[in-house]
Amino acid sequence: MSAEDQSAPHEPSTESVVVYDRGAAIEQSDAFENPGLPPHRPRQTDLHPHKERRAERQVVGWFLVSMIGSVLAIVAYIALPITPGDMASVRMNNLFLGLAIALALLSIGIGGMHWARQLMSGHEVVEERHHTRGSVASRERSVEIFRLGDEESGFSRRTLIRNTLIGAVALVPLPAIVLFRDLAPAEDAVEAIAHTMWEPGMRLALDPSGTPIKATDVTIGSAFHVIPEDLKGIGHNEGYLDQKALAAVLLVRVPTDRLKEAPGREGWSYDGIVAYSKICTHVGCPVALYEQQTHHLLCPCHQSTFDVTEHAKVVFGPAKRPLPQLPITVDSEGYLVAQRDFTEPIGASFFERLHHVDPEHVQVSAPEMETRA
């Protein structure tokens, strides 16, 4: 090949590429052959029936170990109770509970992987891409794929593996059920939040100092975070936080001409001063934001808004009930005091509290309870 031929432009081609190397033209194709799938290599369990049975027994064994772990978690939780103030009991409970739950979950995972690697169909397949639009043919094909998957996995055929897997999966949630159930109060859930520390004549005090509040201290537009005066006499190891969470109150004063009090509840306020539970009726967050111009209370968690001038009714947000109102008055020294406890359970709404009215409280009408619940 002459130098003139080498210097001539070469027309590009989509089929081949010409490469010049040391004066020699080597034509290389830009396409490559489909290598295909490697030859199928049968597993030992495919060749030897006794190894297949041994692998099946191993899978069953792992699922049985998972069942044992689930039972041990419940036993550890009951046999190693947590003693208040004893950190050693907390560590022992957490250690053995965590080990048992880990054993239950890990055994299911190992058993499932061993089943897939040793017993399920090991043939390599290629699935062509296709449109995802559903059709009668695609639905029929889906059913066929499920049937084929059942045949290849042996889910219906290997009844021992299937039953032990179902048993292991069924037992795994039991420790969680036991743990979560124990988080609830031992007594009736409604009764646990139906009564607070507020009693007739108990003074309203500032949170957290515990200083009693006089009616003259509350100006229009102000908001006070309030606790019962007797709360300061309860130690932190005696349920201080629990009692405070139930009895926390927000105290607000609005112009008397703005109040819209329902019949029978006119005496629940004093000279425009009203008191409402601080616990939101949505999910129990603290309602702590007060807007002076609109006289609205706002829950910062999910923006539930309550109208102070109309018994804290809901004007916006996911809350479904007004904030429970604490009836208040003043004593002979001018200090604000509670007339009685709340007339209904405080806190988030749930179905058990429907129609719940304590006979010691002021009765609330059935339609109003229906609305509040």
N, C-alpha and C positions, 0 to 999 in steps of 0.2 A: 504494500500500500504506500503510495507516494505521499510526500509532505503536503501537496496541494489537496489531496483527498482528505488528509487528517484535519486540515484547517477549515474545510467546508463545514457550514453549519449543519447540525444534526436535527432533523425534525423530531419533536417530542412525540412520544407514543404512550398511550394508556395501557398498552398490552405488555410492553417490555421496556427495559432500561439498558442502555449500552454504556458500559464502563470501559475506559481505556487504561490499560495498565502495562507500562514498559513497552509501548508500541503494539500491544496485542489487544484486540477488541474482544471483550467477554460480554455476552448478552445474558442478562439475568431477568427472570420474570419477577414482577412486583406482587404476584399472587402467591399464596402458600396453600398447600394441601391441607385438607381437614384431617388432623391426626386421628380423629375418632376417639372412642373410649378405650382405655387399656383393657386387656383381656381380663375377664372375670376370674378372680382367684377365690375358689371356695374356701370357706372357713372350716376349722376342725369340727365345729358343731354341724356343718352341712355334710361332712363325710362320715362322722362316727356317731351313731345314735346314742351310745352311752355317754358321750361328751355333751350331747344335746340335753339329755336328761339331767346331767350334773349341772349344766348351766341353768336349767329351769329350777332346780332345787336351790341354787344360789340366789336367784331372783326372789323366790318365795321366802328364803331366809332373811333377805334384807327387808322385805315388807313386814315380816314378823318382828324383826328388830325394831322397826319403826313403831309398830303397835306397842311394843314393850316400852319404848321411850315415851310415848304419849301417856301411858298409864303411870310411869315413874314420875312424870312431871306433876301429875295430880297428887300422887303420894308425897312427893317432896314438898309441895306447897302446903299440904295439910300437916305432915309430920314435922316440918321445920317452920313453925309459925314465927312471925315477926313480933318481937317483944318491944313495946314502945320504950325508947331510950337506950336500947341495947343494940349497938351497931354490929356486934358479932352475929346476932341472930339475923340481921338484914343481909350480911355478907353470905352467911351459910344458905339462907333461903334463895338468894339470887344465884349463887354458884350452882347448886344442885338443880334448881329450876331451869336455869339456862342450859346446863349440860344435857338435861333430859329432853328439852325441846329441840336442841341442836341435834341430838341423836335421832329423834323422830323425823325431822325434816331431812337430815343428811342421808338417812337410810332410804327414804323414798327416792331421793335423787340418784343415789348409787344403784338401787335396784332398777330404776327406769332406764338408766344408761346401759347397764349390763344387759337388760332385756333387748334394747335396741341394737346393741353391737353384736350380740351373740345369737339371738334367736329370730329377730325380725328379718325380712327379706333383705339380702345384701346386694342385689343386682343394681347396677348403675343405670339410670334412665335419663333421657333428655326430653324436656318438655318444650315444644315450640310455642313461641309467643302467639297470642291470638287476641282478638277483640274481647273486651270485658263485658260487652253487651249481653244481657241475659236472653236466653231463648229456651224453647222447649228442649231442643237438642242439648244445650249446655246444662240444663237442669238434670236431664237424664244422664248426662255424662258425669255430673257431680255425684249422683247416687251411685253410679258405677264405680267411681273413684273411691267413695267411702266403702263400698263393698269390697273392692280390691284391697284397700288398706286394711280392712278387717281380716281378710284372708292372709295377707302377707305378714301382719303383726301377730296373727294367731290369737287375737283378743277373745274371740268367741270359742275358738278351739281349745286354747290353753286355759281351761276353767280354773285351775288351781292358782295360776298367776293372776288371773283376772280377779278372783275373789279375794285374794290376799291384798292386792292393790286397792280394791274398793274398801276393804277393812282398814288398811293403813290410812287412806285419805279420810275416811270417816272418823277415825280416832284423833287425827292431828288437831282439829279445831277444839277438842274437848278441854285441853288445858287453858286455852284462851277464854272459853266460856266460863270456866271456874274462876279464873282471875278477874274477868270483867264483872261477873256477878258479885264477887266479893267487894267490888268498889262501891256498890250501892249500900245505903244504910240498912241495917238489920231490921229496923222497924218500918212501918208503912211510909212510903215515900212522901205522901201528902202530909202526913202527920209531922214528918221531920222538918217541914218548912211552913207548917201552919201556925206555929207559935214562935214568938220572939221574946226578947227580954222586956219589951214595953209592957208596962203595967199602969193601972190608974194612978196618977199622981207622980210618976217618975219624970224627973226633969230632963229636958233636952240639953245636951252638952256638946261643946265643940270637939271636933275630931282633929288631932288626937289628944289634945291637952285635957279634955274632960271638964272644962270650965262651963258651968251652967249658963244658959242664955236667957237674958231678959227680953221681953217683947220690945222694949224701947231700943234695944241694941240692933234690931233688924230694921233696916231702912228699905224704902221702895227701890227695887232694882238689885238688891243684894241677894246673895245666895250663900248659905252656910252648909257645910258638911257636918252632919250631926250623928252622935252616938248616944246611947243611954248613959246617964250619969253613973249608974252602978257598974258599968262595964269596967271602970278602972280598978275595981276590987277583984277582978278575975285575973289569975295568972295565965301566962302563955301556955303552961302545961295543963291548965284546967279548962281549956276550950275557948280561950280569948278570941282567937281568930274566927272560930266557927260562929260564936255569938255575934261578933261584929259583922260578919258577912250577912247574917240574917237581919240584923236590926239597923243597918246603915240607912240613913235618911238624908234627903236634901230639903233644906228649909228655904222658902222663898217668900218675899212680900210683894204684893201687887196692889194697885189701887182697888179699893173695895168696889167701885162701880164697874170694874172689869170682870169681877168674879161672876160666873154663871153656875150657881150651886143648884144641884138637883133637890127636889123635895125630900125632906128627911135627912139631908146632909148639910143643912145650913149651918149647924153648930159645930162642924168639924174644923173650921178655920177660926182664927182670932184676928180681927181688925185687919183683914187682908193677908195675914200670914198663913201659909199652907205648908204642909209637910207630906212628902211622898217617899215611897221606898226608892232607894238609890239603885236597886237591882232591876235591870231591863227585863221586860216580860218576853223578849225574843229568845235570847240564849244566856241571859244572866250577866251581861257586861255591866260595868258601873256607868250609870247615867250621870255625867258630871259637868256637862257644858250647858250654860244658861244664856239665852239671848234676851237681853233686857227689853228691847223694843217690841218684839213679838211675844214675849213671855213664853217662849218655847224651851223645852229641855231636849237636848240632843244626845243620843247614844253614839259615841265615837266609833264603835265597832262596825255597825251596819246602818248607821244614819237613821235609826228610828227616831221620830220626833213626837213629842208629847206637849199638849197645850195645858199649861199650868192653870189658866183661868177657868178651865172646864174639866176639873177632876182628872187632869193629865190624860185626856183621851188621845188616841193615836191620830196624828194628822199626816204622817208620812212614814214610809219605811215598812219593813217586814213584821214588826211587832203586831200582835193581834189583840192585845188587851191593854187597857190603861194601867199606869203605875198604881199599885195599891196606895191608898191614902191613909195617913196616920191621923186620927182625930186628936186635936190639941186644944188646950186652953191655957190659962195662967193661974198660978197659985196666989196665995195671999201676999207674997212678997214680989209679985210681978214677974216671976220666972215662968218660962214656957214649960208646960208639962203635958204628958200624954193623957188623954181621956181613957184609953184602953189600948189593946193590941190592934194590929191590922185586922180588918174584917174578912180577909181571905189570905190564902197562902201567897207568899212573895215569890219572886223569881220567874224563871222561864215557864211558858205554858206547856202543858201536856195533858193528855186526855183524862187522866185519873182525877184531876182537880175539878172536873165538871160537877156542878151542883154541891161542891164541898163548902159548907158553911158551918162554922163551929157554933154550937148553941150558946156558948158564953160570949160570942161576939154579936155585934149588931147585925141583924138579919139583912141580907141582900136579896132583892127580889129575884125570882127565877129568870125573867127575861134579861135582867142585867147580868146575872151569872152566865147565861147562855151567850150573851154578847162578849163578855170578858173571856170566857173559855175558848 
